[in-house]
Amino acid sequence: MKENLFTGFAIPGPKHDDVTVRLDGLVGNLLLFDHITLDSIRLLEIPSMIEAFGPQSMLNLLNSRAVTIKCDANIPVVHGRTPNEARRPFSYTFSLLRATDYYEDHLKNGMDRIREMTNLAVRDKRGLVRALHHRIDHEAGGMFEANWPELVFLRAALGDMRSNSPMVLAALRDETKRRLGQDAPVSHLSISLEQIEEDTFVADTNAVAVLGVLPEAADEIVCQALLRLAVLSQVYAAMKRYDALASFDSTDYSLLDDRVSLFAQGFAPGSDFQQLRRVIDLQGLPDLSTLIEHRAINLDRIIEIRATDECIAFRHWLSSLDRATDEEVRDVLESFNTRVGQLIGSPVGRTIRVAVAAVAGLANLAAGIATSEADSLFAERLFPVPGPIAFIQKRLPSAINLD
């Protein structure tokens, strides 16, 4: 499971078709995980990926099988006793909504955006559309089945509501602080849910009195708090469906199932990504966002180096850096080069260099190769660079075009 990640790189905007795409997350997580399942928003992030990396590199990524795309409209919703009935205050009916026309609503429109890109050749458009079609998990967008993880985990979330799990009050407190600020008197809040039908609950809460808000506002806070629990259930479902980790925000931990919470905090994808950003900065490389903005990331090279032994060793090393200070990490990055450089420059080092050159058939070093090049070759022969250091100092820079 730790080799697979379920995540999205697009943030919905104020308009229906607006998204903000974080491609640094894509590149970073390609380095951190063997496989990524992209939680796509109607394929709206795909044109940005093509623009950033080029059609051929994007095609190579899709054909590499490093990614699977989940693109569907199976989302939990709250409504009245029936989907077309107005909801009564403090009454919440849950269901899993599915696009009435999966292909038309969620696939064709996204594919059409690629076909409409004026800067692509017809051949590129056809190749990308074909590759996308093969990388999309069409089963996830198909007809509901009783044993679907999405339905199973939604029922589990409704069970938590029925039993008035502590997560219900935690969700109410979190939603209140999100809407009214961190100083909202959440410690005095209370809530009790009563299940009156299979998927319908009514809430008894003191939110109006404690928060000093109108009933409509309190009702909306409760609604969004409960909906958040339902939405989290769909993340659990994706973890089950794809045998993958998922990216949870630290604010989600208080709302997670106990077993998921321990696992998520122990193997937090977001934590490793932050460590990757930190090491890149301490190494003196530009951050991934800046490199992508300037079209300086070679995605084909990223695809190559992610499978190397050095990259795998680098992943393990990152997981050990949670308690390391910047100074300690910087010392690790610098100490290898410093120690090797000091030895090479010493009298003993010069003697060893001559011996190694002779034994290795490198006698021509003194006959024409620059001293710095000889030192570098000597160092690599005598002191193989540790995997994590080799990755950040050699492999990753090889995927950056700064010309």
C-alpha positions as CSV (number, residue, x, y, z in Angstrom):
1,M,0.0,0.0,0.0
2,K,2.8,2.4,0.8
3,E,4.0,2.3,-2.8
4,N,0.6,3.5,-4.1
5,L,-1.0,6.9,-3.6
6,F,-4.5,8.2,-4.2
7,T,-4.6,11.9,-4.6
8,G,-5.7,14.9,-6.7
9,F,-3.7,17.8,-8.0
10,A,-6.6,20.2,-8.8
11,I,-8.4,22.5,-6.5
12,P,-12.0,23.6,-7.7
13,G,-12.4,27.2,-8.4
14,P,-15.4,29.5,-8.0
15,K,-16.8,28.6,-11.4
16,H,-17.9,25.2,-12.6
17,D,-14.9,24.6,-15.0
18,D,-12.3,26.5,-13.0
19,V,-9.5,24.6,-11.3
20,T,-6.1,25.5,-9.9
21,V,-3.6,22.7,-10.7
22,R,-0.6,21.9,-8.5
23,L,1.7,20.1,-10.8
24,D,4.5,20.2,-8.3
25,G,2.4,17.6,-6.4
26,L,2.4,15.4,-9.5
27,V,6.1,15.5,-10.1
28,G,7.0,15.1,-6.4
29,N,4.7,12.2,-5.9
30,L,5.9,10.5,-9.0
31,L,9.3,10.4,-7.3
32,L,7.8,9.3,-4.0
33,F,5.5,6.5,-5.1
34,D,5.5,3.6,-7.5
35,H,2.0,4.3,-8.7
36,I,-0.5,7.3,-8.5
37,T,-4.2,7.1,-8.9
38,L,-5.2,10.6,-9.9
39,D,-8.6,11.8,-8.5
40,S,-9.5,13.9,-11.5
41,I,-12.0,16.7,-11.6
42,R,-13.7,15.9,-15.0
43,L,-10.2,15.8,-16.6
44,L,-9.9,19.6,-16.2
45,E,-6.3,19.3,-15.0
46,I,-5.1,17.4,-18.1
47,P,-4.7,20.4,-20.5
48,S,-2.5,22.1,-17.9
49,M,-0.4,19.0,-17.7
50,I,0.0,18.9,-21.5
51,E,0.9,22.6,-21.6
52,A,3.5,22.2,-18.8
53,F,5.3,19.0,-20.0
54,G,4.5,18.8,-23.7
55,P,2.2,16.3,-25.6
56,Q,4.9,13.7,-26.1
57,S,6.0,13.6,-22.5
58,M,2.4,13.5,-21.3
59,L,1.8,10.6,-23.6
60,N,4.9,8.9,-22.3
61,L,3.6,9.3,-18.7
62,L,0.2,7.8,-19.6
63,N,1.8,4.9,-21.4
64,S,4.3,4.3,-18.6
65,R,1.4,3.0,-16.4
66,A,2.7,5.1,-13.5
67,V,-0.8,6.6,-13.2
68,T,-4.4,5.6,-13.1
69,I,-7.2,8.2,-13.5
70,K,-10.3,8.1,-11.4
71,C,-12.8,10.4,-13.0
72,D,-16.4,10.0,-12.0
73,A,-19.3,11.8,-10.3
74,N,-19.9,9.4,-7.5
75,I,-20.2,11.8,-4.6
76,P,-22.2,11.8,-1.3
77,V,-24.9,14.5,-1.1
78,V,-27.4,15.7,1.5
79,H,-31.0,16.5,0.4
80,G,-34.6,16.3,1.6
81,R,-36.5,13.1,2.1
82,T,-36.3,12.6,-1.7
83,P,-33.6,14.1,-4.0
84,N,-36.2,16.6,-5.4
85,E,-37.7,17.6,-2.0
86,A,-36.4,20.6,-0.1
87,R,-34.5,19.7,3.0
88,R,-36.1,20.6,6.4
89,P,-33.8,22.4,8.9
90,F,-31.7,20.0,11.0
91,S,-32.9,17.0,8.9
92,Y,-30.3,15.3,6.7
93,T,-30.8,12.5,4.1
94,F,-27.7,11.1,2.6
95,S,-27.2,9.3,-0.8
96,L,-24.4,8.7,-3.2
97,L,-25.0,10.8,-6.3
98,R,-23.9,9.5,-9.7
99,A,-23.7,11.4,-13.0
100,T,-26.8,10.5,-15.1
101,D,-24.5,10.2,-18.2
102,Y,-21.1,9.3,-17.0
103,Y,-19.5,9.4,-20.5
104,E,-21.1,12.7,-21.6
105,D,-20.7,14.6,-18.3
106,H,-17.4,13.4,-17.1
107,L,-15.4,12.0,-20.0
108,K,-16.5,13.4,-23.3
109,N,-16.4,17.0,-22.2
110,G,-12.9,16.5,-20.8
111,M,-11.7,14.8,-23.9
112,D,-13.2,17.6,-26.0
113,R,-11.0,20.1,-24.2
114,I,-8.0,18.3,-25.4
115,R,-9.3,18.1,-28.9
116,E,-9.9,21.9,-28.8
117,M,-6.3,22.7,-27.9
118,T,-5.1,24.8,-30.8
119,N,-1.4,24.2,-30.2
120,L,-1.6,20.5,-30.6
121,A,-1.2,18.5,-33.8
122,V,-4.1,16.2,-34.7
123,R,-1.9,13.2,-34.2
124,D,-1.0,14.3,-30.7
125,K,-4.6,14.9,-29.8
126,R,-5.7,11.5,-31.0
127,G,-2.8,9.8,-29.2
128,L,-3.5,11.6,-25.9
129,V,-7.3,10.9,-26.0
130,R,-6.6,7.2,-26.7
131,A,-4.0,6.9,-23.9
132,L,-6.3,8.7,-21.4
133,H,-9.2,6.4,-22.3
134,H,-6.9,3.4,-21.4
135,R,-5.7,5.0,-18.1
136,I,-9.2,5.9,-16.8
137,D,-10.7,3.4,-14.3
138,H,-14.1,3.0,-16.1
139,E,-15.3,0.5,-13.5
140,A,-15.4,3.2,-10.8
141,G,-17.7,5.2,-13.0
142,G,-20.0,2.3,-13.8
143,M,-23.3,1.2,-12.3
144,F,-23.5,0.8,-8.5
145,E,-23.1,-2.6,-7.0
146,A,-24.0,-3.6,-3.5
147,N,-20.4,-4.5,-2.5
148,W,-18.8,-1.4,-4.0
149,P,-16.3,0.2,-1.5
150,E,-18.0,3.5,-2.0
151,L,-21.4,2.2,-0.8
152,V,-19.8,0.1,2.0
153,F,-17.9,3.0,3.5
154,L,-20.8,5.4,3.1
155,R,-22.9,3.0,5.1
156,A,-20.1,2.8,7.7
157,A,-20.1,6.6,8.0
158,L,-23.9,6.6,8.5
159,G,-23.3,4.0,11.2
160,D,-21.0,6.4,13.0
161,M,-23.7,9.0,12.8
162,R,-26.3,6.6,14.1
163,S,-24.1,5.7,17.1
164,N,-23.2,9.4,17.7
165,S,-19.5,8.6,17.4
166,P,-17.1,11.3,18.8
167,M,-16.2,12.1,15.2
168,V,-19.6,13.7,14.8
169,L,-18.9,16.3,17.5
170,A,-15.3,16.7,16.2
171,A,-16.6,17.4,12.7
172,L,-19.1,20.0,14.1
173,R,-16.3,21.8,16.0
174,D,-14.0,21.8,13.1
175,E,-16.6,23.2,10.7
176,T,-17.6,25.8,13.2
177,K,-14.0,27.0,13.5
178,R,-13.6,27.0,9.8
179,R,-16.6,29.2,9.3
180,L,-16.5,31.4,12.5
181,G,-12.8,31.5,13.3
182,Q,-10.5,29.7,15.7
183,D,-11.9,31.6,18.7
184,A,-15.4,30.2,18.3
185,P,-16.7,28.7,21.6
186,V,-16.6,25.1,20.2
187,S,-15.9,23.5,23.6
188,H,-19.5,24.2,24.7
189,L,-21.1,22.6,21.6
190,S,-23.2,19.5,21.7
191,I,-25.0,17.4,19.1
192,S,-27.1,14.3,19.1
193,L,-28.3,12.5,15.9
194,E,-31.4,10.4,15.7
195,Q,-31.9,8.1,12.7
196,I,-35.5,8.3,11.6
197,E,-35.2,6.5,8.3
198,E,-32.5,4.3,6.7
199,D,-30.4,7.2,5.4
200,T,-32.1,10.1,7.2
201,F,-31.1,11.8,10.5
202,V,-32.3,14.7,12.6
203,A,-30.0,16.7,14.8
204,D,-30.5,18.0,18.3
205,T,-27.8,20.6,18.9
206,N,-27.2,23.7,21.0
207,A,-25.3,25.4,18.2
208,V,-27.8,28.3,17.9
209,A,-27.5,29.2,21.5
210,V,-23.8,28.6,21.9
211,L,-22.7,30.3,18.7
212,G,-25.3,33.1,18.7
213,V,-26.2,32.5,15.0
214,L,-29.5,32.1,13.2
215,P,-31.0,28.7,13.0
216,E,-30.3,28.7,9.2
217,A,-26.6,29.3,9.8
218,A,-26.4,26.6,12.5
219,D,-28.2,24.2,10.2
220,E,-25.7,24.8,7.4
221,I,-22.8,24.2,9.8
222,V,-24.2,20.9,11.0
223,C,-25.0,19.9,7.4
224,Q,-21.5,20.6,6.1
225,A,-19.9,18.9,9.2
226,L,-21.9,15.7,8.5
227,L,-21.2,15.9,4.8
228,R,-17.5,16.1,5.5
229,L,-17.7,12.7,7.3
230,A,-19.5,11.3,4.3
231,V,-16.9,12.7,1.9
232,L,-14.1,11.2,4.0
233,S,-15.8,7.8,3.7
234,Q,-15.2,8.0,-0.1
235,V,-11.5,8.6,0.5
236,Y,-11.5,5.4,2.6
237,A,-13.3,3.7,-0.3
238,A,-10.6,4.8,-2.8
239,M,-7.9,3.5,-0.5
240,K,-9.7,0.1,-0.5
241,R,-10.4,0.1,-4.2
242,Y,-6.8,1.0,-5.2
243,D,-4.9,-0.5,-2.3
244,A,-3.4,2.9,-1.8
245,L,-2.5,5.6,0.7
246,A,-4.4,8.9,0.5
247,S,-3.3,12.4,1.3
248,F,-5.1,13.7,4.4
249,D,-4.8,17.2,5.7
250,S,-3.6,17.3,9.3
251,T,-7.0,18.9,10.2
252,D,-8.6,15.6,9.1
253,Y,-6.9,13.4,11.7
254,S,-9.5,14.1,14.4
255,L,-12.2,12.9,12.1
256,L,-10.6,9.7,10.8
257,D,-11.5,6.2,11.7
258,D,-9.1,5.1,14.5
259,R,-7.3,2.5,12.3
260,V,-7.0,4.9,9.4
261,S,-5.8,7.7,11.6
262,L,-2.9,5.7,13.0
263,F,-2.0,4.5,9.5
264,A,-2.3,8.0,7.9
265,Q,-0.2,9.7,10.6
266,G,2.4,6.9,10.4
267,F,2.7,7.0,6.6
268,A,1.6,10.5,5.7
269,P,2.2,11.2,2.0
270,G,2.0,14.9,2.6
271,S,4.8,14.7,5.1
272,D,7.2,13.0,2.7
273,F,6.3,15.6,0.1
274,Q,7.1,18.4,2.5
275,Q,10.4,16.7,3.3
276,L,11.1,16.4,-0.5
277,R,10.6,20.2,-0.8
278,R,12.8,20.8,2.1
279,V,15.7,18.7,0.8
280,I,15.4,20.3,-2.6
281,D,15.7,23.7,-1.0
282,L,18.6,22.7,1.2
283,Q,20.4,21.3,-1.8
284,G,20.1,24.7,-3.4
285,L,17.9,23.6,-6.3
286,P,14.9,25.7,-7.4
287,D,11.5,24.5,-6.1
288,L,9.4,22.3,-8.3
289,S,6.7,24.9,-8.8
290,T,9.2,27.4,-10.2
291,L,10.8,24.7,-12.4
292,I,7.4,23.7,-13.8
293,E,6.4,27.3,-14.4
294,H,9.6,27.9,-16.5
295,R,9.1,24.6,-18.4
296,A,12.4,23.4,-16.8
297,I,11.2,19.9,-15.7
298,N,12.1,17.0,-18.1
299,L,9.1,14.7,-17.4
300,D,10.6,11.9,-19.5
301,R,13.7,11.9,-17.3
302,I,11.5,12.0,-14.1
303,I,9.8,8.8,-15.4
304,E,13.3,7.2,-15.9
305,I,14.9,8.1,-12.5
306,R,11.9,7.3,-10.4
307,A,12.6,3.6,-10.9
308,T,16.3,3.8,-10.0
309,D,17.8,2.3,-6.8
310,E,18.9,5.7,-5.8
311,C,15.3,7.0,-6.0
312,I,14.0,4.2,-3.9
313,A,16.8,4.7,-1.3
314,F,16.0,8.5,-1.3
315,R,12.3,7.7,-0.5
316,H,13.3,5.7,2.5
317,W,15.7,8.4,3.7
318,L,13.0,11.1,3.5
319,S,10.8,9.1,5.8
320,S,13.5,9.3,8.5
321,L,13.9,13.1,8.4
322,D,10.8,14.1,10.4
323,R,12.9,15.0,13.5
324,A,16.0,16.1,11.7
325,T,16.8,19.9,11.7
326,D,17.7,21.8,8.6
327,E,21.3,22.0,9.9
328,E,21.4,18.2,10.3
329,V,20.1,17.6,6.8
330,R,22.4,20.1,5.3
331,D,25.3,18.5,7.0
332,V,24.4,15.1,5.5
333,L,24.2,16.7,2.0
334,E,27.5,18.5,2.4
335,S,29.6,16.1,4.5
336,F,30.1,13.5,1.8
337,N,31.5,16.0,-0.7
338,T,33.6,17.7,2.0
339,R,35.1,14.5,3.3
340,V,35.9,13.2,-0.2
341,G,37.3,16.5,-1.2
342,Q,39.6,16.7,1.8
343,L,40.9,13.2,1.2
344,I,41.6,13.8,-2.5
345,G,43.5,16.9,-1.7
346,S,45.7,15.3,1.0
347,P,49.1,13.7,0.3
348,V,47.6,10.3,1.2
349,G,44.8,11.0,-1.2
350,R,47.1,11.9,-4.1
351,T,49.1,8.7,-3.5
352,I,45.9,6.6,-3.4
353,R,44.7,8.3,-6.6
354,V,47.8,7.3,-8.5
355,A,47.5,3.7,-7.3
356,V,43.8,3.5,-8.1
357,A,44.3,5.0,-11.5
358,A,47.0,2.5,-12.4
359,V,45.1,-0.5,-11.1
360,A,41.9,0.6,-12.9
361,G,43.6,1.3,-16.2
362,L,43.3,5.1,-15.7
363,A,47.0,5.9,-16.3
364,N,46.0,8.3,-19.0
365,L,44.4,10.6,-16.4
366,A,47.7,12.4,-16.0
367,A,48.2,12.7,-19.7
368,G,45.3,14.9,-20.6
369,I,42.2,14.7,-18.4
370,A,41.7,17.9,-16.3
371,T,42.4,17.5,-12.6
372,S,38.8,18.2,-11.5
373,E,37.5,15.5,-13.9
374,A,40.1,13.1,-12.6
375,D,39.2,13.9,-9.0
376,S,35.6,13.3,-9.8
377,L,36.2,10.0,-11.5
378,F,38.6,8.9,-8.7
379,A,36.0,9.8,-6.1
380,E,33.3,7.8,-7.8
381,R,35.5,4.7,-8.1
382,L,36.8,4.8,-4.6
383,F,33.7,6.2,-2.8
384,P,30.4,5.2,-4.4
385,V,27.9,8.0,-3.5
386,P,25.2,6.8,-1.0
387,G,21.9,6.3,-2.8
388,P,19.9,9.3,-1.3
389,I,22.8,11.7,-1.9
390,A,23.4,10.4,-5.4
391,F,19.7,11.0,-6.2
392,I,19.4,14.6,-4.9
393,Q,22.8,15.6,-6.2
394,K,22.9,13.7,-9.6
395,R,19.7,12.0,-10.6
396,L,17.3,14.8,-9.9
397,P,19.4,17.6,-11.4
398,S,19.6,15.5,-14.6
399,A,15.8,16.1,-14.9
400,I,16.2,19.8,-14.7
401,N,16.8,22.0,-17.8
402,L,18.2,25.3,-16.8
403,D,19.5,26.4,-20.2
